[in-house]
Amino acid sequence: MTPAETPDHRTRSSDEARSPMTDSTNSLDQSIAQKQHTRLAALLSSQTFWVFIAVILACLYLSFATDSFATSKNLYNITRNVTFVAIIALGMTIVIISGGIDLSVGSVLCLCSMVLAVTMHAGYSIEIGIAAAIGTALVVGAFNGILIAYLGFPPFVVTLGMLSVARSLAMVASNNTVVFEFGPDHDKLLALGGGAWLFGIANPVLYMLVLAALTGFVLRWTRFGRHVFAIGGNEQAAILTGVPVRPIKVAVYMISALSAGIAGIVQTGWLGAVTTNIGAGMELQVIAAAVIGGADLAGGVGTALGALVGAALIEVIRNSLGLLGINAFWQGTFIGGAIILAVLFDRIRNIRRRD
């Protein structure tokens, strides 16, 4: 080898040594870019994301279009009012993910509220009253779940029947009267639902956030959550893979009734009185919140965050009607339109995935 050849040889050896490292770096960069692109595409295709954007835009518009929307009092009322629908929507979302539906939640809320009120009115403590209300919710949910999971009744029929039964039982329990005196723990109950114990945030909002975090954790990180998605995605396949479908279905309807019971307890403390028409028609708002937030009525799709966002949009719509001077009778039209748009968005997304 001549001296003139030596630098060229060293240069070639150096380039060859760096080449694998360079390729590895390029591959890593491409992988990171691909992940970022995938995450962005998933975000942009998420119904929950676009509903959240709609909520933000609606709030911005109302802040400029009205003088009273962005006031602290109105925002406090909005965040507090949304919680009752949102709490029940969390349970409803789990039911819808499993491929079912629960039309009885409004009446279950009424029944649990009345059981709590009547129990405390009779002189029992708030702890006993809450236990009685929660126990009632679990019994109702178990009854629905057993008929659906073990006897094969359609969820629509069972829960529609329970809608009537639960409200009738509430009337029987109270003799169809208003209950507004809650015994020795009256003030404790009012503080439970109407207070603001942490940083001036309404207590119902805190309950909602805690329950949403718990629901999201269960759906995302637990075996129960995976089983719920499996049942909603393909029940027969779930059975073949060993998923305990029937017990899971019973548990799902118990959770739905429990969420209605919790909302009933909180709403009783907020209102300070219980009537037998409390929660009337609430099941439609709850289902709307879940569907608008991204839950698929065919099953297998849904998130806890979507339930909150859907409930927030419904409350913003309800609140804006009065502020803009629009007749409140239009509320159903706007909410129904939002449901149709949500389902349309989901169908378009599914068609694109198939293509």
C-alpha positions in Angstrom: 0.0 0.0 0.0 1.4 3.4 -1.0 1.3 6.4 1.3 -1.0 8.1 -1.1 -3.6 5.4 -0.8 -3.6 5.4 3.1 -5.9 8.5 3.7 -8.5 7.2 1.2 -8.5 3.8 2.9 -9.0 5.4 6.3 -11.7 7.6 5.0 -13.6 4.7 3.6 -13.3 2.7 6.8 -14.5 5.6 8.9 -17.6 6.1 6.7 -18.4 2.4 6.8 -18.1 2.5 10.6 -20.4 5.4 11.0 -23.0 4.0 8.5 -24.8 1.6 10.8 -25.0 4.2 13.6 -26.4 6.7 11.1 -29.0 4.2 9.9 -29.9 3.4 13.5 -30.4 7.1 14.2 -32.5 7.7 11.1 -34.6 4.6 12.0 -35.2 6.0 15.5 -36.2 9.4 14.1 -38.6 7.8 11.7 -40.1 5.7 14.5 -40.6 8.7 16.7 -42.1 10.7 13.8 -44.4 7.8 13.0 -45.6 7.6 16.6 -46.3 11.3 16.7 -48.1 11.1 13.4 -50.2 8.2 14.7 -51.1 10.0 17.9 -52.1 13.1 16.0 -54.2 11.1 13.6 -55.9 9.3 16.5 -56.6 12.7 18.2 -58.0 14.2 15.1 -60.2 11.2 14.5 -61.5 11.2 18.1 -65.1 12.3 18.5 -64.4 13.3 22.1 -61.7 15.7 20.9 -64.0 17.5 18.4 -66.9 17.7 21.0 -64.4 19.2 23.4 -63.5 21.8 20.8 -67.2 22.5 20.2 -67.6 23.1 24.0 -64.6 25.5 24.0 -65.9 27.4 20.9 -69.4 27.6 22.4 -68.1 29.0 25.6 -66.0 31.6 23.8 -68.9 32.7 21.6 -71.3 33.0 24.6 -68.7 34.9 26.5 -68.7 37.6 23.9 -72.3 37.3 22.9 -73.7 37.7 26.4 -72.8 39.6 29.5 -73.7 37.0 32.0 -72.2 33.7 30.6 -68.6 34.3 31.8 -69.6 35.5 35.3 -68.3 33.5 38.2 -71.8 32.7 39.4 -73.0 31.4 36.0 -69.8 29.3 35.5 -70.3 27.9 39.1 -73.8 26.9 38.3 -72.8 25.3 35.0 -70.1 23.2 36.5 -72.4 22.1 39.3 -75.4 21.4 37.1 -73.4 19.3 34.7 -72.3 16.9 37.4 -75.6 15.1 37.9 -75.8 14.1 34.2 -72.1 13.4 34.0 -72.0 11.1 37.0 -74.8 8.9 35.6 -73.3 9.1 32.1 -70.2 7.4 33.5 -72.2 4.4 34.4 -74.2 4.6 31.2 -71.0 4.6 29.2 -70.0 1.3 30.7 -73.4 -0.1 29.9 -73.2 1.1 26.3 -69.6 -0.2 25.9 -70.9 -3.6 26.8 -73.6 -3.4 24.1 -76.5 -2.6 26.4 -78.7 0.3 27.4 -80.3 1.5 30.6 -83.5 3.5 30.4 -84.2 3.4 34.1 -81.5 5.7 35.5 -83.8 8.7 35.9 -86.3 6.8 37.9 -83.6 5.0 39.9 -82.2 8.4 40.8 -85.7 9.4 42.0 -86.1 6.2 44.0 -82.7 6.4 45.7 -83.3 10.1 46.5 -86.6 9.3 48.1 -85.2 6.3 50.0 -82.5 8.6 51.4 -85.0 11.4 52.2 -87.6 9.2 53.9 -85.0 7.3 55.9 -83.4 10.5 57.3 -86.9 12.1 57.8 -87.7 9.1 60.0 -84.8 10.1 62.3 -82.0 7.9 61.1 -78.5 9.3 60.5 -77.1 10.3 57.2 -74.9 7.3 57.1 -77.8 4.9 57.3 -79.8 7.0 54.8 -76.9 6.8 52.3 -76.4 3.1 52.9 -80.1 2.5 52.3 -80.0 4.5 49.0 -76.9 2.7 47.8 -78.3 -0.6 48.7 -81.5 0.2 46.8 -79.5 1.1 43.7 -77.5 -2.1 43.8 -80.6 -4.2 44.2 -82.3 -2.5 41.2 -79.1 -2.9 39.1 -78.8 -6.6 40.0 -82.4 -7.2 39.2 -82.0 -5.6 35.7 -78.7 -7.5 35.1 -80.0 -10.9 36.1 -83.0 -10.6 33.8 -80.8 -9.4 30.9 -77.8 -11.7 31.4 -79.3 -14.9 32.7 -82.9 -14.9 31.4 -82.1 -13.3 28.1 -84.5 -10.4 28.3 -83.7 -7.4 26.0 -82.1 -4.5 27.9 -84.5 -2.1 26.3 -87.5 -3.9 27.7 -86.2 -4.6 31.1 -84.9 -1.1 31.8 -88.0 0.5 30.3 -90.1 -1.6 32.7 -87.9 -0.6 35.6 -88.3 3.1 34.6 -91.9 2.8 35.5 -91.5 0.5 38.5 -88.8 2.6 40.3 -90.7 5.8 40.0 -93.9 4.1 41.3 -91.9 2.7 44.3 -90.7 6.3 45.0 -94.3 7.5 45.1 -95.3 4.6 47.4 -92.3 5.3 49.7 -93.3 9.0 50.1 -97.0 8.8 49.6 -96.4 11.1 46.6 -95.4 14.0 48.8 -92.5 16.4 48.9 -89.8 15.5 51.5 -87.8 18.5 52.6 -87.0 17.7 56.3 -84.1 15.3 56.8 -84.0 14.7 60.5 -81.1 15.4 62.8 -78.5 15.3 60.0 -80.4 17.7 57.8 -77.5 20.2 57.6 -74.9 17.5 56.9 -76.9 16.4 53.8 -77.2 19.9 52.5 -73.4 20.5 53.0 -72.7 17.2 51.2 -74.5 18.3 48.1 -74.4 22.0 48.2 -71.1 22.8 49.9 -67.7 23.7 48.5 -65.1 22.1 50.7 -62.0 22.4 48.5 -60.7 25.7 46.9 -64.3 26.9 46.4 -65.1 24.1 44.0 -68.6 22.8 44.3 -68.7 19.4 46.0 -70.6 17.7 43.2 -67.8 18.7 40.8 -65.2 17.0 43.1 -67.3 13.9 43.2 -67.7 13.9 39.4 -63.9 14.2 38.9 -63.1 11.4 41.3 -65.7 9.1 39.8 -64.5 9.9 36.3 -60.9 9.1 37.2 -62.0 5.9 38.8 -64.1 4.9 35.8 -61.3 5.8 33.4 -58.8 3.7 35.4 -61.2 0.7 35.5 -61.9 0.8 31.8 -58.3 1.3 30.8 -56.2 -0.7 33.2 -58.3 -3.5 34.7 -59.4 -6.9 33.5 -63.0 -6.0 34.2 -62.6 -3.1 31.8 -61.1 -5.3 29.1 -63.9 -7.8 29.5 -66.5 -5.0 29.1 -65.0 -3.9 25.8 -64.7 -7.5 24.7 -68.4 -8.2 25.4 -69.4 -5.1 23.5 -67.1 -5.8 20.6 -68.1 -9.4 20.0 -70.0 -11.2 22.7 -69.7 -14.6 21.1 -66.0 -14.3 20.8 -65.8 -13.1 24.4 -67.6 -16.3 25.5 -65.3 -18.5 23.5 -62.2 -16.9 25.0 -63.5 -17.5 28.5 -64.8 -14.1 29.5 -67.5 -14.5 32.3 -70.1 -12.6 30.2 -73.1 -13.1 32.5 -71.5 -11.9 35.8 -69.9 -9.0 34.0 -73.3 -7.9 32.5 -74.9 -8.0 36.0 -72.0 -6.0 37.4 -72.4 -3.4 34.5 -76.0 -2.8 35.3 -75.3 -2.6 39.0 -72.7 0.1 38.3 -75.2 2.0 36.1 -77.8 1.9 38.9 -75.1 2.8 41.5 -74.1 5.9 39.5 -77.8 7.0 39.4 -78.0 6.4 43.2 -74.9 8.5 43.9 -76.2 11.3 41.7 -79.5 11.1 43.5 -77.8 11.4 46.9 -75.8 14.4 45.8 -78.7 16.1 44.1 -80.9 15.7 47.2 -78.3 17.5 49.2 -78.1 20.2 46.6 -81.8 20.8 46.1 -82.7 20.4 49.8 -86.0 18.6 48.9 -87.2 15.6 47.0 -90.3 15.2 44.8 -91.4 12.3 42.8 -90.8 14.0 39.5 -87.0 14.4 40.1 -85.0 12.8 37.4 -87.9 12.7 34.9 -86.6 12.4 31.4 -83.0 12.4 32.6 -82.2 9.1 30.9 -82.4 10.8 27.5 -79.9 13.4 28.6 -77.6 10.8 30.0 -77.7 8.6 26.9 -77.1 11.7 24.8 -74.1 12.7 26.9 -72.6 9.3 26.4 -73.2 9.1 22.7 -72.1 12.7 22.0 -69.0 11.9 23.9 -68.1 9.0 21.6 -69.8 5.9 23.0 -71.1 3.7 20.2 -74.6 2.3 20.7 -73.4 -0.8 18.9 -71.0 -1.5 21.8 -67.3 -1.8 22.2 -66.4 2.0 22.2 -66.6 4.7 24.9 -64.5 6.6 27.4 -65.0 8.2 30.8 -63.7 11.5 29.4 -66.2 11.4 26.6 -69.0 11.1 29.1 -67.9 14.3 30.8 -67.4 16.2 27.6 -70.8 15.1 26.3 -72.5 16.2 29.5 -70.7 19.5 29.4 -71.9 20.2 25.8 -75.5 19.5 26.8 -75.3 21.8 29.8 -73.7 24.6 27.8 -76.5 24.2 25.2 -79.2 24.3 28.0 -77.6 27.3 29.7 -77.1 29.2 26.4 -80.8 29.1 25.4 -81.9 31.3 28.3 -79.0 33.7 27.9 -79.6 34.1 24.2 -83.3 34.6 24.7 -84.2 31.3 22.9 -87.3 29.5 23.9 -86.4 26.6 26.3 -88.6 24.3 24.3 -85.9 24.2 21.6 -83.6 22.4 24.0 -84.7 18.9 22.9 -84.1 19.9 19.2 -80.6 21.1 19.9 -79.7 18.0 22.0 -81.3 15.6 19.5 -79.5 17.3 16.6 -76.2 16.9 18.5 -76.9 13.2 19.0 -77.6 12.7 15.3 -74.4 14.6 14.3 -72.4 12.5 16.8 -73.8 9.2 15.3 -73.2 10.6 11.8 -69.6 11.4 12.7 -69.1 7.9 14.1 -70.6 6.3 10.9 -68.3 8.3 8.6 -65.3 7.4 10.7 -66.2 3.7 10.5 -66.7 3.9 6.8 -63.2 5.5 6.4 -61.7 2.7 8.5 -63.2 0.0 6.3 -62.0 1.8 3.2 
